[in-house]
Amino acid sequence: MSRQMESQGPDMGRILHRETHSSRAVVATTAAVLVIALAAYGLLEAAVHAFGQPAWLIEPQVAAERLVALPAGISPLLLGAIGAVLAMFGLVFFLNGVLPGRRARHLVRGGGDAAGPAVVVDDEVIASSLARRARLAANVTPEQVTVVVSQRQVVVNVRPTSGVPVDHDAVLNAVQSELGGMALDPTPEVQVNVAPSGVIGA
Amino acid sequence: MNSTPTLLNRVLIALLGLVLIAVGALLMLLAAVPAVASWWHSWSPGVWNQVNQAFNATRFPGRGESWLWIVVALALLVLIGLMVAWVAQQGKGRANLLAFEYDPGEVPGDVRIGGGVAEQALKHALANRPDLAGATVTTYDVKGSPALKVRLLPRQGVAPHLLADEVYALVAALEQVVGKRIPVLIHIGAGARTRFSRAERVR
């Protein structure tokens, strides 16, 4: 990856990292909107209070006194449920921020020439391309082949037509040659499963 | 490829998550553990009294209201402004110019080539391909230098590496026209349009 990138400019490695990892823009916007909504409510109550008007929903003093008295004044079940929901949302935000956030994408090194383009491919596209090769090698219909592409593994499931055996090694070789042409980074391992039972009338 | 502040996003999201987890855990413990409830009763009234005193000490002369409320309102306004600024940072980074250089020729002046040149040319070249359900080309400003992002939506079963090579040949031709090497990112993706379209049978 880095070898190829240096010839193109100093920032291609960074661009590729940003393309294969989530930017968390959606979660960030959600979080910002949440904070804005809370702050807007607080602003309203503070401004209303500063001008000596009656509060809109609840007097800040009353709210604070209720908070101080907390386990009393509310059913423990409701309080625990509110706490659990808040903690759950917090966990979602926290994990979104902390986990690597890798997207289901691979880099394609493309033909081996160093000046080539930087190519990022969705795993779904890889899967449909491999499924086509596997289908041709196994001589079955598209519905009989499913391909699952993950970061380090490609699983090809083939359900043969009843009475027509499927050559396991032929499918494996076809998929591997297609993967070799793509030269993915990180390179996944191929696993071909031929189902023991066949499909009738395909 | 855009200039979304990913590190800032991660830090702020994790921070908000931690705060929410802390509040939620406190509420759950208050509801479930009596010891926590008694600690809360011994700790929180003191804090509340201090806050109350602060508000009482800062009343407007002659009126019942504290000017601390205005401070609170201003602080919340600043917070809202910061949040809006944060949202505005997401997905920024589009550029208009593909090349801008001083022309050392006889005519004085600069040469500027707009990003629309590349975008229109590549889009037009890719428009009638049967193996593509769609293509978009955008110019981005990556740390001060322009870069192209070509997003392709191939139909099902198209080999991505062959497609990338063909598209890069187009980009190389464009580079010859512009007279400058342009960093190019080709993103071959899948979307609803490719998922529900029929497989490409010709290739």
Boltz contact constraints between the chains, C-beta under 6 A:
constraints:
  - contact:
      token1: [A, 8]
      token2: [B, 183]
      max_distance: 6.0
  - contact:
      token1: [A, 9]
      token2: [B, 183]
      max_distance: 6.0
  - contact:
      token1: [A, 11]
      token2: [B, 142]
      max_distance: 6.0
  - contact:
      token1: [A, 11]
      token2: [B, 143]
      max_distance: 6.0
  - contact:
      token1: [A, 12]
      token2: [B, 183]
      max_distance: 6.0
  - contact:
      token1: [A, 15]
      token2: [B, 1]
      max_distance: 6.0
  - contact:
      token1: [A, 15]
      token2: [B, 185]
      max_distance: 6.0
  - contact:
      token1: [A, 23]
      token2: [B, 4]
      max_distance: 6.0
  - contact:
      token1: [A, 23]
      token2: [B, 6]
      max_distance: 6.0
  - contact:
      token1: [A, 24]
      token2: [B, 9]
      max_distance: 6.0
  - contact:
      token1: [A, 25]
      token2: [B, 4]
      max_distance: 6.0
  - contact:
      token1: [A, 25]
      token2: [B, 90]
      max_distance: 6.0
  - contact:
      token1: [A, 25]
      token2: [B, 91]
      max_distance: 6.0
  - contact:
      token1: [A, 27]
      token2: [B, 13]
      max_distance: 6.0
  - contact:
      token1: [A, 28]
      token2: [B, 9]
      max_distance: 6.0
  - contact:
      token1: [A, 28]
      token2: [B, 13]
      max_distance: 6.0
  - contact:
      token1: [A, 29]
      token2: [B, 87]
      max_distance: 6.0
  - contact:
      token1: [A, 29]
      token2: [B, 90]
      max_distance: 6.0
  - contact:
      token1: [A, 31]
      token2: [B, 13]
      max_distance: 6.0
  - contact:
      token1: [A, 31]
      token2: [B, 16]
      max_distance: 6.0
  - contact:
      token1: [A, 32]
      token2: [B, 83]
      max_distance: 6.0
  - contact:
      token1: [A, 32]
      token2: [B, 86]
      max_distance: 6.0
  - contact:
      token1: [A, 32]
      token2: [B, 87]
      max_distance: 6.0
  - contact:
      token1: [A, 35]
      token2: [B, 83]
      max_distance: 6.0
  - contact:
      token1: [A, 36]
      token2: [B, 80]
      max_distance: 6.0
  - contact:
      token1: [A, 36]
      token2: [B, 83]
      max_distance: 6.0
  - contact:
      token1: [A, 39]
      token2: [B, 76]
      max_distance: 6.0
  - contact:
      token1: [A, 39]
      token2: [B, 79]
      max_distance: 6.0
  - contact:
      token1: [A, 39]
      token2: [B, 80]
      max_distance: 6.0
  - contact:
      token1: [A, 42]
      token2: [B, 76]
      max_distance: 6.0
  - contact:
      token1: [A, 43]
      token2: [B, 73]
      max_distance: 6.0
  - contact:
      token1: [A, 43]
      token2: [B, 76]
      max_distance: 6.0
  - contact:
      token1: [A, 46]
      token2: [B, 69]
      max_distance: 6.0
  - contact:
      token1: [A, 46]
      token2: [B, 72]
      max_distance: 6.0
  - contact:
      token1: [A, 46]
      token2: [B, 73]
      max_distance: 6.0
  - contact:
      token1: [A, 47]
      token2: [B, 73]
      max_distance: 6.0
  - contact:
      token1: [A, 49]
      token2: [B, 69]
      max_distance: 6.0
  - contact:
      token1: [A, 50]
      token2: [B, 69]
      max_distance: 6.0
  - contact:
      token1: [A, 50]
      token2: [B, 70]
      max_distance: 6.0
  - contact:
      token1: [A, 52]
      token2: [B, 65]
      max_distance: 6.0
  - contact:
      token1: [A, 64]
      token2: [B, 48]
      max_distance: 6.0
  - contact:
      token1: [A, 68]
      token2: [B, 44]
      max_distance: 6.0
  - contact:
      token1: [A, 68]
      token2: [B, 45]
      max_distance: 6.0
  - contact:
      token1: [A, 68]
      token2: [B, 48]
      max_distance: 6.0
  - contact:
      token1: [A, 70]
      token2: [B, 30]
      max_distance: 6.0
  - contact:
      token1: [A, 71]
      token2: [B, 30]
      max_distance: 6.0
  - contact:
      token1: [A, 71]
      token2: [B, 37]
      max_distance: 6.0
  - contact:
      token1: [A, 76]
      token2: [B, 31]
      max_distance: 6.0
  - contact:
      token1: [A, 79]
      token2: [B, 27]
      max_distance: 6.0
  - contact:
      token1: [A, 79]
      token2: [B, 31]
      max_distance: 6.0
  - contact:
      token1: [A, 80]
      token2: [B, 28]
      max_distance: 6.0
  - contact:
      token1: [A, 80]
      token2: [B, 31]
      max_distance: 6.0
  - contact:
      token1: [A, 80]
      token2: [B, 32]
      max_distance: 6.0
  - contact:
      token1: [A, 82]
      token2: [B, 27]
      max_distance: 6.0
  - contact:
      token1: [A, 83]
      token2: [B, 24]
      max_distance: 6.0
  - contact:
      token1: [A, 83]
      token2: [B, 27]
      max_distance: 6.0
  - contact:
      token1: [A, 83]
      token2: [B, 28]
      max_distance: 6.0
  - contact:
      token1: [A, 84]
      token2: [B, 28]
      max_distance: 6.0
  - contact:
      token1: [A, 86]
      token2: [B, 20]
      max_distance: 6.0
  - contact:
      token1: [A, 86]
      token2: [B, 23]
      max_distance: 6.0
  - contact:
      token1: [A, 86]
      token2: [B, 24]
      max_distance: 6.0
  - contact:
      token1: [A, 87]
      token2: [B, 21]
      max_distance: 6.0
  - contact:
      token1: [A, 87]
      token2: [B, 24]
      max_distance: 6.0
  - contact:
      token1: [A, 87]
      token2: [B, 25]
      max_distance: 6.0
  - contact:
      token1: [A, 89]
      token2: [B, 20]
      max_distance: 6.0
  - contact:
      token1: [A, 90]
      token2: [B, 17]
      max_distance: 6.0
  - contact:
      token1: [A, 90]
      token2: [B, 20]
      max_distance: 6.0
  - contact:
      token1: [A, 90]
      token2: [B, 21]
      max_distance: 6.0
  - contact:
      token1: [A, 90]
      token2: [B, 24]
      max_distance: 6.0
  - contact:
      token1: [A, 93]
      token2: [B, 13]
      max_distance: 6.0
  - contact:
      token1: [A, 93]
      token2: [B, 16]
      max_distance: 6.0
  - contact:
      token1: [A, 93]
      token2: [B, 17]
      max_distance: 6.0
  - contact:
      token1: [A, 94]
      token2: [B, 14]
      max_distance: 6.0
  - contact:
      token1: [A, 94]
      token2: [B, 17]
      max_distance: 6.0
  - contact:
      token1: [A, 94]
      token2: [B, 18]
      max_distance: 6.0
  - contact:
      token1: [A, 96]
      token2: [B, 13]
      max_distance: 6.0
  - contact:
      token1: [A, 97]
      token2: [B, 10]
      max_distance: 6.0
  - contact:
      token1: [A, 97]
      token2: [B, 13]
      max_distance: 6.0
  - contact:
      token1: [A, 97]
      token2: [B, 14]
      max_distance: 6.0
  - contact:
      token1: [A, 98]
      token2: [B, 14]
      max_distance: 6.0
  - contact:
      token1: [A, 108]
      token2: [B, 161]
      max_distance: 6.0
  - contact:
      token1: [A, 110]
      token2: [B, 161]
      max_distance: 6.0
  - contact:
      token1: [A, 110]
      token2: [B, 164]
      max_distance: 6.0
  - contact:
      token1: [A, 111]
      token2: [B, 165]
      max_distance: 6.0
  - contact:
      token1: [A, 117]
      token2: [B, 168]
      max_distance: 6.0
  - contact:
      token1: [A, 117]
      token2: [B, 184]
      max_distance: 6.0
  - contact:
      token1: [A, 117]
      token2: [B, 186]
      max_distance: 6.0
  - contact:
      token1: [A, 118]
      token2: [B, 185]
      max_distance: 6.0
  - contact:
      token1: [A, 119]
      token2: [B, 164]
      max_distance: 6.0
  - contact:
      token1: [A, 119]
      token2: [B, 186]
      max_distance: 6.0
  - contact:
      token1: [A, 120]
      token2: [B, 187]
      max_distance: 6.0
  - contact:
      token1: [A, 121]
      token2: [B, 160]
      max_distance: 6.0
  - contact:
      token1: [A, 121]
      token2: [B, 188]
      max_distance: 6.0
  - contact:
      token1: [A, 122]
      token2: [B, 189]
      max_distance: 6.0
  - contact:
      token1: [A, 122]
      token2: [B, 190]
      max_distance: 6.0
  - contact:
      token1: [A, 124]
      token2: [B, 190]
      max_distance: 6.0
  - contact:
      token1: [A, 125]
      token2: [B, 160]
      max_distance: 6.0
  - contact:
      token1: [A, 125]
      token2: [B, 188]
      max_distance: 6.0
  - contact:
      token1: [A, 125]
      token2: [B, 190]
      max_distance: 6.0
  - contact:
      token1: [A, 128]
      token2: [B, 156]
      max_distance: 6.0
  - contact:
      token1: [A, 128]
      token2: [B, 157]
      max_distance: 6.0
  - contact:
      token1: [A, 129]
      token2: [B, 159]
      max_distance: 6.0
  - contact:
      token1: [A, 132]
      token2: [B, 157]
      max_distance: 6.0
  - contact:
      token1: [A, 181]
      token2: [B, 161]
      max_distance: 6.0
  - contact:
      token1: [A, 182]
      token2: [B, 161]
      max_distance: 6.0
